[in-house]
């Protein structure tokens, strides 16, 4: 690690304006993340327009703060009203909500905030050591390796939507085909523009993102808006007992690194990280029967893991320019719009930006633990604000955000179309991340594919010509076969169990 | 419900077919391989078409199985809520440039709040509409320098 760049990054992140953005981002992210059904991807998508006109470094700091703010926020509603903000906050309902029911809401909120804080810090340390070597490694990549890496990311994200792989593939293919609309940069041929000048530069992926994640999610939440829970929680003192801390500290420290490593993997993310750490802790616990009944370690472990995963997920984004999750895909979209292209060159050409972000994560986590512990009363009040008031505001923010992209109301129609389409996909249980990810990386994926073929005179051997590319091909095949392997072992386990039962009876 | 269940795979089949045909009708490139711009979209359309057909069969197999989300989407006032949100959005798009940001936003947010939150909560709706419209105008126009109509 280059010490001077690190220090320069630290100074940038300590600039008063950037500290202010970290606090604002963390707070706004917490609020959107707290809203039932809305997660970090929606939080970043809705708040993208706030970053326009900003310095790219401040914008990325703000977006990262919104991201982990939403991760903190997601668990507030899990603990208090048993409604997770998104997938990664589901595990927080298992023991967080029972704790709140037992009158320990304050303790649960404190454990969750401290666990998230420590998990986040562990991950930032991991980030410092892993990011630069990974970026240097990625510098060696040619077009073939880049194409294969993107393919691996996409196939991993599809394969992880177990049980709905066909839908995942369709969402991914749709994203890729939509990315081919517009002028082909290598030959200048207009593709699928239907003579509409507005489409010559392609479909603006930010409109798709805002449409799907903001309008689509709000429309989806309208399905259950009249069944809104009216649960008011009294939160007493927000701190935990010595006994609770004793039970939580090791699970927090174990789950941080697990979450971080899972976050770095393409396709995996907070949901998987929190579930794995929860099951691991349950398996090694001396009191597994208390899990699900309000065990503090059952809340601490997933909270530490999911926050660590959110930091880890930013590594592939920054070092290779390839987002591994829906939220980081949204962030990439916004960064491209601001003229900042994350990738291996970022650490070489703009190291201060990269290190400013890393340092801002330290400050962000400190700000968030303060927000989540000292301002808990305010957060609970916001949580009491009816969704019927908050959802219309989110829809409006989506419209304003879209307008700031091109100053054209034509995009409002595209926004509504993609919002309605997003609703349909959600209702039919389609994963949205493959669509968004494919749409964003699709253009580059095609260009890299063609560049690789050009350099090899059309021979596909180029995709098997280096050690890295062969490993990437193997990983892609394994990731695609993973659901089949998963199914096979599940069946075998089931068969073994039935065998044992039939033998014992 | 069955029609909605089938509409999605059919949409994908139609979309990939149209895309496939359009791929082969793309103009040839004058630089390098003339078919270079065609391969990628054509390949994608073929794979998408195959997956769409598999998906159609999957849906046909469980056509009678209830999907609670579709049921929710069609029951109570939900279809009206969704329809109204979209319709109001279309109107917003038409009047945004004509009557300006502030007036159109007050109308849009007010309309949405009164419809979703109910007329009984009129005071909250009015306060939120006016406060948020001015606040967003101030934040975007003054603080962020976005030029709003």
Boltz contact constraints between the chains, C-beta under 6 A:
constraints:
  - contact:
      token1: [A, 53]
      token2: [B, 144]
      max_distance: 6.0
  - contact:
      token1: [A, 53]
      token2: [B, 145]
      max_distance: 6.0
  - contact:
      token1: [A, 166]
      token2: [B, 51]
      max_distance: 6.0
  - contact:
      token1: [A, 166]
      token2: [B, 54]
      max_distance: 6.0
  - contact:
      token1: [A, 166]
      token2: [B, 55]
      max_distance: 6.0
  - contact:
      token1: [A, 169]
      token2: [B, 51]
      max_distance: 6.0
  - contact:
      token1: [A, 170]
      token2: [B, 12]
      max_distance: 6.0
  - contact:
      token1: [A, 170]
      token2: [B, 51]
      max_distance: 6.0
  - contact:
      token1: [A, 173]
      token2: [B, 44]
      max_distance: 6.0
  - contact:
      token1: [A, 173]
      token2: [B, 47]
      max_distance: 6.0
  - contact:
      token1: [A, 173]
      token2: [B, 48]
      max_distance: 6.0
  - contact:
      token1: [A, 176]
      token2: [B, 44]
      max_distance: 6.0
  - contact:
      token1: [A, 177]
      token2: [B, 19]
      max_distance: 6.0
  - contact:
      token1: [A, 177]
      token2: [B, 44]
      max_distance: 6.0
  - contact:
      token1: [A, 180]
      token2: [B, 41]
      max_distance: 6.0
  - contact:
      token1: [A, 184]
      token2: [B, 37]
      max_distance: 6.0
  - contact:
      token1: [A, 187]
      token2: [B, 29]
      max_distance: 6.0
  - contact:
      token1: [A, 187]
      token2: [B, 31]
      max_distance: 6.0
  - contact:
      token1: [A, 187]
      token2: [B, 37]
      max_distance: 6.0
  - contact:
      token1: [A, 189]
      token2: [B, 27]
      max_distance: 6.0
  - contact:
      token1: [A, 189]
      token2: [B, 29]
      max_distance: 6.0
  - contact:
      token1: [A, 189]
      token2: [B, 37]
      max_distance: 6.0
  - contact:
      token1: [A, 191]
      token2: [B, 26]
      max_distance: 6.0
  - contact:
      token1: [A, 192]
      token2: [B, 22]
      max_distance: 6.0
  - contact:
      token1: [A, 219]
      token2: [B, 82]
      max_distance: 6.0
  - contact:
      token1: [A, 222]
      token2: [B, 81]
      max_distance: 6.0
  - contact:
      token1: [A, 222]
      token2: [B, 82]
      max_distance: 6.0
  - contact:
      token1: [A, 223]
      token2: [B, 72]
      max_distance: 6.0
  - contact:
      token1: [A, 223]
      token2: [B, 73]
      max_distance: 6.0
  - contact:
      token1: [A, 223]
      token2: [B, 78]
      max_distance: 6.0
  - contact:
      token1: [A, 388]
      token2: [B, 116]
      max_distance: 6.0
  - contact:
      token1: [A, 388]
      token2: [B, 117]
      max_distance: 6.0
  - contact:
      token1: [A, 389]
      token2: [B, 117]
      max_distance: 6.0
  - contact:
      token1: [A, 389]
      token2: [B, 128]
      max_distance: 6.0
  - contact:
      token1: [A, 392]
      token2: [B, 109]
      max_distance: 6.0
  - contact:
      token1: [A, 392]
      token2: [B, 112]
      max_distance: 6.0
  - contact:
      token1: [A, 392]
      token2: [B, 113]
      max_distance: 6.0
  - contact:
      token1: [A, 392]
      token2: [B, 116]
      max_distance: 6.0
  - contact:
      token1: [A, 393]
      token2: [B, 132]
      max_distance: 6.0
  - contact:
      token1: [A, 396]
      token2: [B, 109]
      max_distance: 6.0
  - contact:
      token1: [A, 404]
      token2: [B, 146]
      max_distance: 6.0
  - contact:
      token1: [A, 409]
      token2: [B, 93]
      max_distance: 6.0
  - contact:
      token1: [A, 409]
      token2: [B, 96]
      max_distance: 6.0
  - contact:
      token1: [A, 409]
      token2: [B, 97]
      max_distance: 6.0
  - contact:
      token1: [A, 412]
      token2: [B, 93]
      max_distance: 6.0
  - contact:
      token1: [A, 416]
      token2: [B, 86]
      max_distance: 6.0
  - contact:
      token1: [A, 416]
      token2: [B, 89]
      max_distance: 6.0
  - contact:
      token1: [A, 427]
      token2: [B, 69]
      max_distance: 6.0
  - contact:
      token1: [A, 427]
      token2: [B, 70]
      max_distance: 6.0
  - contact:
      token1: [A, 427]
      token2: [B, 73]
      max_distance: 6.0
  - contact:
      token1: [A, 428]
      token2: [B, 8]
      max_distance: 6.0
  - contact:
      token1: [A, 446]
      token2: [B, 40]
      max_distance: 6.0
